[in-house]
Amino acid sequence: MSAVRDEVTARLRAAGCVFAEEEADLLLVAAASPAELDGLVRSRVAGLPLEHLLGWVEFCGTRMSVGPGVFTPRRRTRFLVAEAVARCAPGAVVVDLCCGCGAVGAAVAARVPGVQLHVADVDPVAVGHARRNVAAFGGQAHVGDLYEALPAGLRGRVDVLVVNAPYVPSDAIALMPPEARDHEPHTALDGGDDGVHVQRRVAAGAGEWLAPGGHLLVETGQDQAPLTVRAVRDGGLDARVLTSDELCATVVVGARVL
């Protein structure tokens, strides 16, 4: 097994994989046969995301189901989870909008007892994974465009609305790493000309869905943060910017004033 591991590691390293040893170990565990292992390594060397080959990604200490064509949650999004948890009481109504695989909502539910969790995304493939990821917490997954996906009974009742909407400017997608640019859906990346197009739509409708005293939390880019704040304020919410130097993360928090 050591010789096989060394060979796989060498192939991955030659392809530019920074964490070749760790990836080799994961692929060795995932493969049921030498032929399957060779296929996985060939796919990884060709540039397919490791998470899509494994069928899962570790996020906030939990394995989340992902797959081809689905956005993979980033390490920096742990900051969004932490800030949502800090504003979430036991039993709160939590909505994860633009949820992708539902990792943010699932991570919040894992840390706050009894939350009533709803996750929603326009991509039915992503929602299929989200449904699996939130099932352990009694979460419900919905397909549709932003608030159109949500049950009407949630209107005015949402305590925490957490959103990782796309915020990459359209022209910047070509500059992203190939794993994202070529293998993740552009609907999960493309934030329009300035990166804030989807965020503006989210912010415009948030006040109608938030409970009094509820919070909207939006992950954004450092360059987009001033525009995100403006969008949240234009939506009638108080807004401020929070940052994490450790995770290189930015979150705008909007509050519905009592």
Short mmCIF file of the C-alpha atoms (twelve columns), coordinates in Angstrom:
data_MODEL
# 
_entry.id   MODEL 
# 
loop_
_atom_site.group_PDB 
_atom_site.id 
_atom_site.type_symbol 
_atom_site.label_atom_id 
_atom_site.label_alt_id 
_atom_site.label_comp_id 
_atom_site.label_asym_id 
_atom_site.label_seq_id 
_atom_site.Cartn_x 
_atom_site.Cartn_y 
_atom_site.Cartn_z 
_atom_site.pdbx_PDB_model_num 
ATOM 1   C CA . MET A 1   0.000   0.000  0.000   1 
ATOM 2   C CA . SER A 2   2.893   2.338  0.710   1 
ATOM 3   C CA . ALA A 3   4.169   1.979  -2.871  1 
ATOM 4   C CA . VAL A 4   0.695   2.708  -4.253  1 
ATOM 5   C CA . ARG A 5   0.353   5.747  -1.996  1 
ATOM 6   C CA . ASP A 6   3.748   7.015  -3.109  1 
ATOM 7   C CA . GLU A 7   2.802   6.588  -6.762  1 
ATOM 8   C CA . VAL A 8   -0.538  8.389  -6.343  1 
ATOM 9   C CA . THR A 9   1.126   11.184 -4.385  1 
ATOM 10  C CA . ALA A 10  3.740   11.634 -7.096  1 
ATOM 11  C CA . ARG A 11  1.085   11.841 -9.815  1 
ATOM 12  C CA . LEU A 12  -0.911  14.401 -7.862  1 
ATOM 13  C CA . ARG A 13  2.145   16.461 -7.000  1 
ATOM 14  C CA . ALA A 14  3.239   16.510 -10.640 1 
ATOM 15  C CA . ALA A 15  -0.200  17.871 -11.528 1 
ATOM 16  C CA . GLY A 16  0.262   20.744 -9.079  1 
ATOM 17  C CA . CYS A 17  -1.821  19.519 -6.131  1 
ATOM 18  C CA . VAL A 18  -0.492  21.385 -3.106  1 
ATOM 19  C CA . PHE A 19  -1.728  18.830 -0.570  1 
ATOM 20  C CA . ALA A 20  -0.810  15.767 -2.621  1 
ATOM 21  C CA . GLU A 21  -0.216  13.429 0.339   1 
ATOM 22  C CA . GLU A 22  -3.528  14.239 1.999   1 
ATOM 23  C CA . GLU A 23  -5.406  13.930 -1.273  1 
ATOM 24  C CA . ALA A 24  -3.753  10.600 -2.010  1 
ATOM 25  C CA . ASP A 25  -4.939  9.220  1.331   1 
ATOM 26  C CA . LEU A 26  -8.516  10.337 0.656   1 
ATOM 27  C CA . LEU A 27  -8.574  8.864  -2.832  1 
ATOM 28  C CA . LEU A 28  -7.134  5.575  -1.585  1 
ATOM 29  C CA . VAL A 29  -9.960  5.291  0.934   1 
ATOM 30  C CA . ALA A 30  -12.609 6.272  -1.636  1 
ATOM 31  C CA . ALA A 31  -11.539 3.764  -4.287  1 
ATOM 32  C CA . ALA A 32  -13.005 0.253  -4.175  1 
ATOM 33  C CA . SER A 33  -10.489 -1.196 -6.627  1 
ATOM 34  C CA . PRO A 34  -7.196  -0.374 -8.335  1 
ATOM 35  C CA . ALA A 35  -9.093  0.491  -11.524 1 
ATOM 36  C CA . GLU A 36  -11.367 2.893  -9.652  1 
ATOM 37  C CA . LEU A 37  -8.368  4.468  -7.941  1 
ATOM 38  C CA . ASP A 38  -6.688  5.030  -11.294 1 
ATOM 39  C CA . GLY A 39  -9.847  6.659  -12.617 1 
ATOM 40  C CA . LEU A 40  -10.110 8.960  -9.620  1 
ATOM 41  C CA . VAL A 41  -6.478  9.991  -9.887  1 
ATOM 42  C CA . ARG A 42  -6.823  10.612 -13.628 1 
ATOM 43  C CA . SER A 43  -9.856  12.808 -12.982 1 
ATOM 44  C CA . ARG A 44  -8.080  14.746 -10.251 1 
ATOM 45  C CA . VAL A 45  -5.003  15.249 -12.424 1 
ATOM 46  C CA . ALA A 46  -7.334  16.537 -15.157 1 
ATOM 47  C CA . GLY A 47  -8.536  19.217 -12.749 1 
ATOM 48  C CA . LEU A 48  -11.795 17.901 -11.328 1 
ATOM 49  C CA . PRO A 49  -12.355 19.125 -7.767  1 
ATOM 50  C CA . LEU A 50  -11.372 16.612 -5.117  1 
ATOM 51  C CA . GLU A 51  -14.665 17.162 -3.288  1 
ATOM 52  C CA . HIS A 52  -16.684 16.250 -6.364  1 
ATOM 53  C CA . LEU A 53  -14.715 13.022 -6.746  1 
ATOM 54  C CA . LEU A 54  -15.168 12.086 -3.091  1 
ATOM 55  C CA . GLY A 55  -18.819 13.158 -2.949  1 
ATOM 56  C CA . TRP A 56  -18.306 15.168 0.234   1 
ATOM 57  C CA . VAL A 57  -16.501 18.130 1.750   1 
ATOM 58  C CA . GLU A 58  -15.580 18.743 5.377   1 
ATOM 59  C CA . PHE A 59  -17.169 21.989 6.557   1 
ATOM 60  C CA . CYS A 60  -17.337 23.183 10.156  1 
ATOM 61  C CA . GLY A 61  -16.460 19.712 11.404  1 
ATOM 62  C CA . THR A 62  -19.131 17.859 9.400   1 
ATOM 63  C CA . ARG A 63  -19.043 15.979 6.113   1 
ATOM 64  C CA . MET A 64  -21.391 17.696 3.675   1 
ATOM 65  C CA . SER A 65  -22.649 15.985 0.536   1 
ATOM 66  C CA . VAL A 66  -21.510 17.648 -2.712  1 
ATOM 67  C CA . GLY A 67  -21.102 16.497 -6.268  1 
ATOM 68  C CA . PRO A 68  -20.400 17.519 -9.861  1 
ATOM 69  C CA . GLY A 69  -21.865 20.878 -10.778 1 
ATOM 70  C CA . VAL A 70  -22.375 21.928 -7.156  1 
ATOM 71  C CA . PHE A 71  -20.662 24.847 -5.416  1 
ATOM 72  C CA . THR A 72  -18.178 23.702 -2.765  1 
ATOM 73  C CA . PRO A 73  -18.352 25.721 0.479   1 
ATOM 74  C CA . ARG A 74  -15.158 27.607 1.255   1 
ATOM 75  C CA . ARG A 75  -13.184 27.720 4.473   1 
ATOM 76  C CA . ARG A 76  -13.849 31.469 4.869   1 
ATOM 77  C CA . THR A 77  -17.595 30.809 5.101   1 
ATOM 78  C CA . ARG A 78  -17.009 29.463 8.604   1 
ATOM 79  C CA . PHE A 79  -17.082 33.132 9.626   1 
ATOM 80  C CA . LEU A 80  -20.611 33.500 8.240   1 
ATOM 81  C CA . VAL A 81  -21.674 30.452 10.245  1 
ATOM 82  C CA . ALA A 82  -20.113 31.795 13.462  1 
ATOM 83  C CA . GLU A 83  -21.823 35.173 13.134  1 
ATOM 84  C CA . ALA A 84  -25.166 33.535 12.390  1 
ATOM 85  C CA . VAL A 85  -24.853 31.270 15.427  1 
ATOM 86  C CA . ALA A 86  -24.061 34.277 17.616  1 
ATOM 87  C CA . ARG A 87  -27.449 35.780 16.681  1 
ATOM 88  C CA . CYS A 88  -29.452 32.580 16.860  1 
ATOM 89  C CA . ALA A 89  -31.439 31.539 19.936  1 
ATOM 90  C CA . PRO A 90  -32.608 27.948 20.520  1 
ATOM 91  C CA . GLY A 91  -35.719 27.262 18.472  1 
ATOM 92  C CA . ALA A 92  -35.105 30.172 16.099  1 
ATOM 93  C CA . VAL A 93  -36.409 30.214 12.546  1 
ATOM 94  C CA . VAL A 94  -33.361 30.095 10.260  1 
ATOM 95  C CA . VAL A 95  -33.333 30.429 6.479   1 
ATOM 96  C CA . ASP A 96  -30.262 29.686 4.351   1 
ATOM 97  C CA . LEU A 97  -30.920 31.434 1.037   1 
ATOM 98  C CA . CYS A 98  -28.777 30.711 -2.048  1 
ATOM 99  C CA . CYS A 99  -27.916 27.639 -0.005  1 
ATOM 100 C CA . GLY A 100 -26.000 25.568 -2.536  1 
ATOM 101 C CA . CYS A 101 -25.477 22.240 -0.767  1 
ATOM 102 C CA . GLY A 102 -27.018 23.678 2.415   1 
ATOM 103 C CA . ALA A 103 -23.748 23.596 4.340   1 
ATOM 104 C CA . VAL A 104 -24.235 26.933 6.098   1 
ATOM 105 C CA . GLY A 105 -27.735 26.140 7.316   1 
ATOM 106 C CA . ALA A 106 -26.711 22.650 8.423   1 
ATOM 107 C CA . ALA A 107 -23.690 24.004 10.303  1 
ATOM 108 C CA . VAL A 108 -25.860 26.563 12.119  1 
ATOM 109 C CA . ALA A 109 -28.444 23.914 13.020  1 
ATOM 110 C CA . ALA A 110 -25.699 21.654 14.351  1 
ATOM 111 C CA . ARG A 111 -24.714 24.371 16.830  1 
ATOM 112 C CA . VAL A 112 -28.077 25.794 17.924  1 
ATOM 113 C CA . PRO A 113 -30.660 23.450 19.490  1 
ATOM 114 C CA . GLY A 114 -34.081 23.138 17.943  1 
ATOM 115 C CA . VAL A 115 -33.792 25.607 15.077  1 
ATOM 116 C CA . GLN A 116 -36.519 25.541 12.448  1 
ATOM 117 C CA . LEU A 117 -34.360 25.362 9.356   1 
ATOM 118 C CA . HIS A 118 -35.285 26.085 5.757   1 
ATOM 119 C CA . VAL A 119 -32.760 26.131 2.908   1 
ATOM 120 C CA . ALA A 120 -33.417 27.245 -0.653  1 
ATOM 121 C CA . ASP A 121 -31.620 27.525 -3.964  1 
ATOM 122 C CA . VAL A 122 -32.527 27.981 -7.618  1 
ATOM 123 C CA . ASP A 123 -30.451 24.927 -8.624  1 
ATOM 124 C CA . PRO A 124 -32.323 21.623 -8.149  1 
ATOM 125 C CA . VAL A 125 -29.079 19.609 -8.238  1 
ATOM 126 C CA . ALA A 126 -27.666 21.631 -5.336  1 
ATOM 127 C CA . VAL A 127 -30.940 21.348 -3.435  1 
ATOM 128 C CA . GLY A 128 -30.773 17.569 -3.762  1 
ATOM 129 C CA . HIS A 129 -27.506 17.620 -1.828  1 
ATOM 130 C CA . ALA A 130 -28.868 20.238 0.582   1 
ATOM 131 C CA . ARG A 131 -31.827 18.032 1.391   1 
ATOM 132 C CA . ARG A 132 -29.454 15.271 2.474   1 
ATOM 133 C CA . ASN A 133 -27.285 17.657 4.489   1 
ATOM 134 C CA . VAL A 134 -30.121 19.198 6.506   1 
ATOM 135 C CA . ALA A 135 -32.170 16.036 7.041   1 
ATOM 136 C CA . ALA A 136 -30.480 15.224 10.354  1 
ATOM 137 C CA . PHE A 137 -31.691 18.550 11.746  1 
ATOM 138 C CA . GLY A 138 -35.252 18.319 10.480  1 
ATOM 139 C CA . GLY A 139 -34.512 20.982 7.878   1 
ATOM 140 C CA . GLN A 140 -36.638 21.525 4.792   1 
ATOM 141 C CA . ALA A 141 -35.121 22.195 1.364   1 
ATOM 142 C CA . HIS A 142 -36.849 24.198 -1.364  1 
ATOM 143 C CA . VAL A 143 -36.153 24.877 -5.050  1 
ATOM 144 C CA . GLY A 144 -36.826 28.326 -6.487  1 
ATOM 145 C CA . ASP A 145 -35.626 31.848 -7.110  1 
ATOM 146 C CA . LEU A 146 -34.782 33.505 -3.774  1 
ATOM 147 C CA . TYR A 147 -37.917 34.187 -1.688  1 
ATOM 148 C CA . GLU A 148 -40.219 32.574 -4.243  1 
ATOM 149 C CA . ALA A 149 -38.928 29.226 -2.998  1 
ATOM 150 C CA . LEU A 150 -39.978 29.774 0.618   1 
ATOM 151 C CA . PRO A 151 -43.274 28.766 2.238   1 
ATOM 152 C CA . ALA A 152 -45.510 31.815 2.600   1 
ATOM 153 C CA . GLY A 153 -45.931 31.057 6.302   1 
ATOM 154 C CA . LEU A 154 -42.345 32.143 6.951   1 
ATOM 155 C CA . ARG A 155 -43.054 35.723 5.923   1 
ATOM 156 C CA . GLY A 156 -42.278 38.028 8.864   1 
ATOM 157 C CA . ARG A 157 -41.093 35.124 11.052  1 
ATOM 158 C CA . VAL A 158 -37.440 34.581 10.080  1 
ATOM 159 C CA . ASP A 159 -35.051 35.255 12.968  1 
ATOM 160 C CA . VAL A 160 -31.811 34.672 11.052  1 
ATOM 161 C CA . LEU A 161 -31.548 34.927 7.274   1 
ATOM 162 C CA . VAL A 162 -28.114 33.746 6.205   1 
ATOM 163 C CA . VAL A 163 -27.004 34.259 2.613   1 
ATOM 164 C CA . ASN A 164 -23.939 33.294 0.612   1 
ATOM 165 C CA . ALA A 165 -25.151 34.681 -2.702  1 
ATOM 166 C CA . PRO A 166 -22.710 34.879 -5.635  1 
ATOM 167 C CA . TYR A 167 -20.519 37.971 -5.366  1 
ATOM 168 C CA . VAL A 168 -17.810 37.534 -7.991  1 
ATOM 169 C CA . PRO A 169 -18.025 40.259 -10.664 1 
ATOM 170 C CA . SER A 170 -18.824 38.716 -14.030 1 
ATOM 171 C CA . ASP A 171 -15.521 39.741 -15.626 1 
ATOM 172 C CA . ALA A 172 -13.538 38.261 -12.705 1 
ATOM 173 C CA . ILE A 173 -14.832 34.721 -13.107 1 
ATOM 174 C CA . ALA A 174 -12.243 34.082 -15.812 1 
ATOM 175 C CA . LEU A 175 -9.537  34.804 -13.232 1 
ATOM 176 C CA . MET A 176 -10.777 32.209 -10.740 1 
ATOM 177 C CA . PRO A 177 -8.989  28.863 -10.220 1 
ATOM 178 C CA . PRO A 178 -10.021 26.290 -12.842 1 
ATOM 179 C CA . GLU A 179 -11.636 24.048 -10.222 1 
ATOM 180 C CA . ALA A 180 -14.225 26.757 -9.572  1 
ATOM 181 C CA . ARG A 181 -14.333 28.395 -12.981 1 
ATOM 182 C CA . ASP A 182 -14.737 25.172 -14.951 1 
ATOM 183 C CA . HIS A 183 -16.558 22.860 -12.556 1 
ATOM 184 C CA . GLU A 184 -18.912 24.964 -10.422 1 
ATOM 185 C CA . PRO A 185 -22.128 26.481 -11.800 1 
ATOM 186 C CA . HIS A 186 -21.755 30.111 -12.865 1 
ATOM 187 C CA . THR A 187 -25.066 30.869 -11.180 1 
ATOM 188 C CA . ALA A 188 -23.271 30.195 -7.876  1 
ATOM 189 C CA . LEU A 189 -20.369 32.500 -8.778  1 
ATOM 190 C CA . ASP A 190 -21.635 35.341 -10.976 1 
ATOM 191 C CA . GLY A 191 -22.684 38.425 -9.034  1 
ATOM 192 C CA . GLY A 192 -23.183 40.650 -12.067 1 
ATOM 193 C CA . ASP A 193 -21.142 43.613 -13.241 1 
ATOM 194 C CA . ASP A 194 -20.169 44.764 -9.743  1 
ATOM 195 C CA . GLY A 195 -20.676 41.495 -7.862  1 
ATOM 196 C CA . VAL A 196 -23.733 42.702 -5.931  1 
ATOM 197 C CA . HIS A 197 -26.629 42.040 -8.303  1 
ATOM 198 C CA . VAL A 198 -28.059 39.055 -6.406  1 
ATOM 199 C CA . GLN A 199 -27.297 40.612 -3.032  1 
ATOM 200 C CA . ARG A 200 -29.405 43.655 -3.974  1 
ATOM 201 C CA . ARG A 201 -32.366 41.410 -4.710  1 
ATOM 202 C CA . VAL A 202 -31.882 39.595 -1.402  1 
ATOM 203 C CA . ALA A 203 -31.616 42.837 0.571   1 
ATOM 204 C CA . ALA A 204 -34.645 44.383 -1.116  1 
ATOM 205 C CA . GLY A 205 -36.911 41.590 0.088   1 
ATOM 206 C CA . ALA A 206 -35.343 40.756 3.447   1 
ATOM 207 C CA . GLY A 207 -37.399 43.167 5.559   1 
ATOM 208 C CA . GLU A 208 -40.615 41.491 4.495   1 
ATOM 209 C CA . TRP A 209 -39.415 38.076 5.691   1 
ATOM 210 C CA . LEU A 210 -37.484 38.964 8.836   1 
ATOM 211 C CA . ALA A 211 -39.147 38.896 12.221  1 
ATOM 212 C CA . PRO A 212 -38.914 42.084 14.316  1 
ATOM 213 C CA . GLY A 213 -35.348 42.127 15.627  1 
ATOM 214 C CA . GLY A 214 -34.291 39.560 13.034  1 
ATOM 215 C CA . HIS A 215 -30.954 39.618 11.233  1 
ATOM 216 C CA . LEU A 216 -29.772 39.274 7.661   1 
ATOM 217 C CA . LEU A 217 -26.175 38.050 7.276   1 
ATOM 218 C CA . VAL A 218 -24.532 38.217 3.859   1 
ATOM 219 C CA . GLU A 219 -21.069 36.956 2.974   1 
ATOM 220 C CA . THR A 220 -19.411 39.355 0.553   1 
ATOM 221 C CA . GLY A 221 -16.049 40.373 -0.852  1 
ATOM 222 C CA . GLN A 222 -13.872 43.067 0.648   1 
ATOM 223 C CA . ASP A 223 -14.263 45.185 -2.481  1 
ATOM 224 C CA . GLN A 224 -18.010 44.605 -2.601  1 
ATOM 225 C CA . ALA A 225 -18.664 45.335 1.090   1 
ATOM 226 C CA . PRO A 226 -19.529 49.059 0.685   1 
ATOM 227 C CA . LEU A 227 -22.011 48.182 -2.060  1 
ATOM 228 C CA . THR A 228 -23.475 45.374 0.038   1 
ATOM 229 C CA . VAL A 229 -23.949 47.741 2.967   1 
ATOM 230 C CA . ARG A 230 -25.703 50.236 0.707   1 
ATOM 231 C CA . ALA A 231 -28.004 47.527 -0.621  1 
ATOM 232 C CA . VAL A 232 -28.905 46.348 2.886   1 
ATOM 233 C CA . ARG A 233 -29.615 49.913 4.032   1 
ATOM 234 C CA . ASP A 234 -31.667 50.571 0.914   1 
ATOM 235 C CA . GLY A 235 -33.697 47.523 1.967   1 
ATOM 236 C CA . GLY A 236 -34.600 49.308 5.204   1 
ATOM 237 C CA . LEU A 237 -32.223 47.538 7.571   1 
ATOM 238 C CA . ASP A 238 -29.440 48.820 9.788   1 
ATOM 239 C CA . ALA A 239 -26.144 47.510 8.409   1 
ATOM 240 C CA . ARG A 240 -22.553 47.046 9.491   1 
ATOM 241 C CA . VAL A 241 -19.482 45.211 8.236   1 
ATOM 242 C CA . LEU A 242 -17.710 42.442 10.155  1 
ATOM 243 C CA . THR A 243 -14.367 40.958 9.095   1 
ATOM 244 C CA . SER A 244 -12.132 38.056 10.015  1 
ATOM 245 C CA . ASP A 245 -8.449  38.502 9.265   1 
ATOM 246 C CA . GLU A 246 -7.799  34.836 10.059  1 
ATOM 247 C CA . LEU A 247 -10.265 33.583 7.446   1 
ATOM 248 C CA . CYS A 248 -9.987  36.561 5.038   1 
ATOM 249 C CA . ALA A 249 -13.767 36.809 5.310   1 
ATOM 250 C CA . THR A 250 -16.269 39.655 5.189   1 
ATOM 251 C CA . VAL A 251 -19.885 39.578 6.361   1 
ATOM 252 C CA . VAL A 252 -22.442 42.363 6.255   1 
ATOM 253 C CA . VAL A 253 -25.055 42.158 9.004   1 
ATOM 254 C CA . GLY A 254 -28.424 43.830 8.565   1 
ATOM 255 C CA . ALA A 255 -30.864 44.176 11.452  1 
ATOM 256 C CA . ARG A 256 -34.602 44.791 11.312  1 
ATOM 257 C CA . VAL A 257 -35.143 47.433 13.963  1 
ATOM 258 C CA . LEU A 258 -37.795 46.672 16.541  1 
# 
